Amino acid sequence: EYNKVNATFDDTDIWDVTDQFDLVVANIISSVLKALKEDIKAAIKPGGTLVLSGILAEEREDVEAEFMEGIALEKISHEVKGEWCSLTFTRV
């Protein structure tokens, strides 16, 4: 528990996850994010938040487009720090 937030972390492989979560965070390079996108998106509860990082800034638009396909996600924000980028979505 930190800042009154109770969180549990697990290192289960994404393809073995059967539950859905309020928050899903994936910090992996773009090619792996895109390869696992359906499994990652399936793990988000409706109304939940997805944070993707480990994305090269030059690949942001491609990753964003890939994740906007299929299960309805709404982009909340993106942040760039140097050559790296993160994306935040809400599952609609």
Secondary structure, 3 states (H helix, E strand, C coil): CECCECCCCCCCCHHHCCCCEEEEEEECCHHHHHHCHHHHHHCEEEEEEEEEEEEEHHHHHHHHHHHHCCCCEEEEEEEEECCEEEEEEEEC
